[in-house]
Structures are given as structure tokens and as C-alpha cells.
């Protein structure tokens, strides 16, 4: 299923690439623009769409080193429209998730992107999990979620007949969508409103000269009056090029999925999630319906040995050296080595993965699982060894750096894009306000 999603994105992206090439042939000046966005993932595209919508006439280019838009986290995620129940009330992540989910649903409805509001059940399977479940309920209420309900074991089975649990929360506002199609629609709107998307264009250097940023790329130099770094898994590297003093490092965590056999497809009405461990920004293995059909089970969360390492054999010495020389990495390893061992064991052992799934749905068997896709999450790690939970932005002359926007970034993409543009207006108002 993930291969099919990438194919859908590839069709859109090839059109974008051809349009960009045609624009260059036609003599359009892409070497000097008002705003450049580094990264054509869903956050970069949402930001570009917001700019083109709010400031008609602004010259804008989105750059990406890949041949397709949304090539990494956008096209390798679970496709869930998150409600915002997990996040601390008052945090930027909570506010943008709730706002972004509502905006995304309206966007999909207005632009014909298929989606479904199917609901989710978060289940506690032991007494020890109930206080954490109750805290999730308080967070959801604090974030203004409507329709939340604490439910008993019988009510869990009424909603999800094959789920196991002693208590749970029903989250009716959770949905599913294909974020590749969302990103593709963002890209269409950007080009329709005069923006350009330049693919196969890697940024390899930055320098700030006379109130402008010169970007050295594999397709030549591009000068922009304002630059927004939405490079995802590479965002800290781009920040380093701009001499940002960050006490964080992007650490790649790979999530691996199984697909449920067709015989079990009728066993899920919505989504089934466990009560997450509050020490980690990961939600634990769960069952997710896909908007295009089928059910995914997972993911785990293991350290990837390459920033864009989607398989167990992926390895890049430079990436490993980069995070291995970061003091925060070893502090994290010392604190969470036991959990890491458990995650790696589950990665290597299908039986261990199955046992984790059976806590939520006991009827699943070994024969029901076949290998699925995987994704890599860009997770910011602080120098103190703590995984940074909230969204995090940094600023330098003429630039905004989006340093940490993990899940629910896709859900919140429209709200994040608006937040970034608001920030850009504050810092570069003279560049943008003339287009109002």
C-alpha cells in the first residue's frame, strides 16, 4: 500500500518537475525570488500554499533534493487525522493539532480529497494503565475535543468487537486520509497560484549577503529575500549551514508495520490504540485502517542507522557519526537502553510484535500478519538527552528554521503553515506586506 501511495505522489511530482523545467526554459527567473522554502514535504508545501494564498504575486520557490514531493515522512506515515488528545494543553503542538485537524477536514471536503472520520478507541489493558488513561482524557478535555467518552469493557466491545481492554476512551473525531494526495493537492494549488516547485535540487550551502540568502544548490545558486527551512530529516543540517546555534540533533527513528490479512479486515471499525508511555513521544503499536483499504499494525520505534533508512540494512556512516558524537545521544541511550532493547527485539521477532498486538486484539494470529511498509520519524533530541516533545522553531537573519515538527505534523500541516507564515511576516514584513 505504501508503494501505491508513493506512485500517486510520483505522478504529481513528475508534473511539478516538468513544470519547473518548462518555467526555466521559458526564461522565468528562478535564481532570485522573494521567498524560498527548503523541503517539499507536507509542512513545506502547506507553508508555500499559505504564502501564495495570503500574498498573491509573491515570487516563491519550493526546493527539494528528491524527484518527488512528499518523498519521506509525508508518504511514509499512518494516514491518521489526529484529534489532539495526547498533547499537553497549552502547548504549541496541542493548539496546532486541534486547529490543523479542523482545517484539514475542511480542505479535504472542499478539494475532493477522500477522507473518513472513523473514530478511535484508546484501551487500557491493565490496572496500571488506568491513571495514564484518565490523564489522556483530561488532556483531551483541556484541548477542547468534543464527544470524548470514558468507556468500560463492554462499551469497548460494542465499538470494536475484537478489541480487548478493561477501560478506554472513545475519540470520535479521529479520521484517516492519504497524506500523499493531500500533499499533491497542496502542490497543485501552489503552482496554480504562481509558485514554483523545483525538484532534484539539493541545497548544499547557505550564506547571508546584503540582507539576502544565497543558496548554493545542485542546480545553481538561488537568492531569496527570505528562506524557510522545512527540511524534515535534514532540518538540523540546513540550520548548521546557516550557523544556527542549536542544542539539539535530529535523530531518525524507524517505525515498521505489518499488514493484516484480508480475513481480519472486518475486525476493525475504526482505530485501536494502546495507552502510550508518557516518557516517549511514540504512541505504541496500534491498528490503523487505511483510507485506500486494508489495515496496518504497528509501528515499533527503533533507531535508524541512516536518516532516510527505511530498511533494517540501511546504514550511512556519516549519519551515525553525526548523532554518535552528539552528547545528548549517549545521555538518551543511558536513560532508555532497556526500552530500546525491547523495541529492537520486537523489530527482529515477529512473535514479539504479535504479542504486543494481541494485547489490543487477542484474535490476531501469526498467519494474519505480513510485512508492511516502514517510515522514519525526524525526532529532535536535546543536548540533555531528552526527546523534544513540542514543536520547535529557530530563527536567523532572513530565515525561519522548522527544527522539530514530528507527528502530528501532517494533521496540523495547514495550521503549522499559517504559524510559520505569521512568524515570517513578523520577521520579514517589508518583503511580504507589499503583496497585500
N, C-alpha and C positions, 0 to 999 in steps of 0.2 A: 504493500500500500504506500509506503514511503517512496518507493521508486516511481509510482504513478504520480504522486504529488510533485516530485522533482521534475517529471516530464511536463506536467502542466505549467510549472513555473518556467521551464526552459523555453517553451513556445513563446510565452510573453517576453522573456528576456532576450531571445534572439531578435524579436521585433524591435525591442528597445535598442539593442546593439546596432541593428541595421539603420534605425532612425538616426542614431548618433553619428554613424559613419556618413550617412547621407547629408546630415547637417554640416559636417566638416567639409565634404566635397562641395556643398553649395556655398561655402565661404562664411558660414556662421562662425563668429569669433568665440570659441570656447576657451581661449587662452587667457581671457580676462573677464571675470564675472563679478557680480555683486556678492553672491553667497555661494560657497561650495560646501557640500555635505560629503564627508568621507564615510562610506558604508551604505550599501543598498539593501540592508536588512529591513525588517518591518518598521523599526524605530526611525531609521534614517529616511525611509520613504514617507512615513507618516509626518515627519518634520518637514520634508520637502513639500508635501501636499498642503500642509498648513501655511507655509510661506507663500506658495503660489496662489492659494485661495485668498489669504489676507492681504497680500501685496501684489496685485496684478501688475505685470510689467517688470518685476524684479528679474534680473538675469541670474539664473541658478543652474548649477550642475551637481548631479549626484555621481560620485566616483566609487567604483568597486573593482577589486582585483579579480573577481570571478567573472565567468562568462554569463552568469545568470543572476537575476535579483533574488534576494532571499535564499542564498545558497546554503547558509549554515543554520543558525538557530531557528530561523523562521520556518524552514522546510523540514526541520527535524524535531518538532515538538508534538505534544499530545493533542493539540487542537481543542483544548478546553477553554471556554469563556469563563474565567474565574469570577467568583462573586465578590471576594474581598474578605471572607470570613477569617482567614488565617492571620491577618496583619494587625499590628498594634494600632489601636485607634489614635488618630492624630499624626501618624507617620505619613510621610510623603507617599510611600508605597500604598498604604490603605486608601488614601484620598484619591490618588490617580487610578487605582484599580477600580474602585466603585464608579467614579466618573467615566473612566475609559470603557468599562463594560457596557454601560448605558449608551455611550456614543457609538461603540462598535455595533451594537444590535441595530440601532437606527441606521447606521451606514450600510450594513448588510441588507436591511429591508429596502432602503432607498436605491441601492445599486444592484439588486438582484443576486447577491452572493448568498448561496444556500447556508442556512444555519438552523439550529434547533435548540430550544430551551427545554432540556430533558430532565433537569434536576439532578441532585446528588445526595447520597446518604453517607455521612461520616459515622463509622461504627466503632464503639469501644468493645473489645472482646475480653477484657479483664477488668476487675475492680480497680486496679492501679491506674487505669487509663481514664477513669471517670472524672477526676478533678481536672485533667487536661481537656477533656471534652467540654466540661462546664465552662472552662476558661475560653475555649473557642466560641461557645455560644455568647458569652459576654462580649467578646471582641466583635462578633458579627452584629450584635445589637448596637454596640458602640459605633460601628461603621455605618449604621443606618440601613442594614439589609432587611428587606420585607419578607414576611412569610416564614421566617425561621421557626422551627419547632423541635423541641426536645422530644424524642420518641422512645418507647420501650421496645423490648424484644419482639413482641407481637406486631407492633406498628412497623418495625424494620422489615419483617417478613411480608407484611401487607404491601409495602412499597417494592421490595426486592425479595421475592420468594426464596431465592437460593443464597441469600446473604446470611452471615452469622454475626451475632452481636448481642450484648446484654442491654446496651443503651446506645442511642445515636442522636444525630441531628439531621433533620431533613432540610436541605438547602434548595428550594425550588427554583431559584434564579440562575443556577449554573447551566451553561449551554455548551454546544460543540460547533465547530466551524473548521474549514480548511484555511489555515492562515496563508498558505501559498496563494490561494485565489484572492484573499484579501490584499496581500502584497501586490499581486498582479493588477488589481483594480486601482490601488494607490498609484502604481507606475503609469497606468493609462491616463489617470487624471492629471498627473504631473506633466506629462508630455503634451496633453491636450491644452494645458494652460501655459505652455511656453517654456517649461523647464526641460532640461536635458539630462539623460542618464547615460553615463559613459562607462561601459563595462570593459573588462580586461585592462583595467587601468589602475595599477598599484601605486600608492603613494610611498615613496622611498626617502623623502626628505622634506623638511619644512624650514623656512626661515622668514622672519618678520622684518620687512624692509619698508620704510616710509609709510607706516600705517596700513600696510597690506601684507598678506601672507602669500609667499611664493611656495607653491607645492611642486616638488620635483616628483614626476610620475614616470612610469614606464612608457607613457605616450607623450612625453614632453612636459614642459613647465606650464602650470596654470596659476594665474594670480587672482586672488579673491580679496575683496574688502573685508569679508567676514567668513570664518570657517567653523563648521560644526562637526566635531569628531563623534561619529556614531559607529565606530569600527568593531564593536562587539568583542569577540575573542582577541582582537588585536588592539583594542582601545588604549591599553596602557602603553603599548609600543608607540602608537601615534602620539600620545601625550608626552612620552620621553623625547620624541623628535622636537616637540615644542618647548622643551625644557621645563615641563610642569614638575614641581616637586611633590610627588605623591608618596605617601607611606602605605601604599597598597600594591598588590600584584594580582593580575588576572590568573586564576588557577582553573584549568579545564577539568570538569568532571563529566565523565561519560555515563549516560543512562542507557541501559539495554532493555529491550522489550521482547516479550513473546506475543504471538498472536494466538487467540483462542480458536479452537476448531469449529467448523460450521455447526456441529451438533450441539454446541453450547451457546450459539448466538442468541437463542431465545431466552437465555437465562439472565439477561440483563436488560432492565427497562431504562435505567439512567446510568449514573456513575456510582461506583462504590469505592470509598477511600477509608484508610485507617486513621487513627488519631496520631498526628505526627509528633516526633520527638522535638520539643521546643528548643533544644540546643542546636538544631541544624535547620537550614533554610530549605530542606528537602521534605517532600510530603510522604515518602514511603511508597512501597509497591501498591498499586491500585488497579482497578478495572475501568477502562475508558472505552465507550462507544465512539466509533469514527463516523463522521458525517457522510463519508462515501461508502460506508458499510464495514462490518467487521468489528471486532473487539480487540483492544490491546491490553496486555497485562504487564505491569511494570511501572516505572523503571527502578533499577537499583541506582547507586551513585558511587562510582569508582574513579579514582584519579586517572585521567587520560595522560599518556606519555607523549602527546602531541596536541597542540592547541586545536587542531581540527582533526583529531584522531577518532574516527568513528568505528574502528575495529580494534580488537584486543592486540593485534600485531602492529598497530600504528605506533611509530616512535620517531621522534625528532630530537637529536642530541641538544641542539640549541635551545629548544623549548624546555627540556628537562633541566639543563644547566641554568636557565633563566630563573625558574622557580626554586631550584635546589640551592641557589646562592642567596635567596631571599630569607632573612631571619624569621619572618613570620611563618614560613612553611614548616620549619622544624618545631616551632612552638605549637603549631596546629597538630603536627604529627605526634608530638609528645602527649598532647591532651586527648586525642581521639584515635589513638592507634588501635584500640580494641574494636571500635565501631568500623574502622577501615578494614580490619581483618574480616569481620563479619560480611561486609559488603563485597570484598573480593571473593570470599568463599561462595557467596550466593551467585556471583558472576560466573564462577567456574563450575558450580554444581547446579544442574537443573533441578535436582531433588531438593536442594536447599531453597531455591527460588520457589518451587512448588509449595513447600511447607509454608512460606510466607504468604502465598496467595490463598492457601487453604484456610488460613485464619479468618479470611473475609468470605470465602466461598468454598466450603468444605467439599462440594461435589466435583471440583475440578480434579482431573487426573493427569498423570504424566503424558498420556496419549493425546490429551486435549491441547497440549502446548507445542507450537512450532516456532522456531526462531523468527523474530521480527526485526525491526529496524533499531536504530540507536540514534542518540543525539548527544551533543556536547554542550554543556552549560558553561557560560562565562561567569565565573563566580569571583568577586573581588575578595581578597584576603588581606586583612590589615597586618601591619608590622608586629602587632601584639599577638598574632596567631589566631585572631577571631575572624570568623566569616562575617563579612559586612552584610547586614540584613536589609537595610533600607536602600532605596535608590540614592545614587551619589553622583554629583556633578562637580567639575572643577573649571576654573577659568584662567585664561592667559590673555595677553593683548590680542584682540581680534579673533579670539576663539572661545567656544564652549566645548568642554570635553565631557561626554557621557561615559562615566567611568564604571558605573555599576547599575545595570538595569536587567537583572535576571527575571525569571518568572515572578509576576505575571506581566512581563513587558509586552507580549503580543496582545493580551487582553487590553492593556492600558495604552496601547500604542498611540491612539488619537489624542488621549489626554497628555501623554508624555510629549508628543509633538507640539501640542499647544503650550505646555510648560516650557519647553526648550525655546520656542519662538518668543514667548513672553520674556524669557531671560535675554535672548538675543536683542530684542527691542530695547531693553534696559541698557545693554552694553554697546549697542551699535545703532541706536535710534536714528541717527542722522543718515545712515545708509538706507534704512528701510522705510522710515516715515515719509520720505518724499514720494513713495509709490501709493500712498493712501489717496 
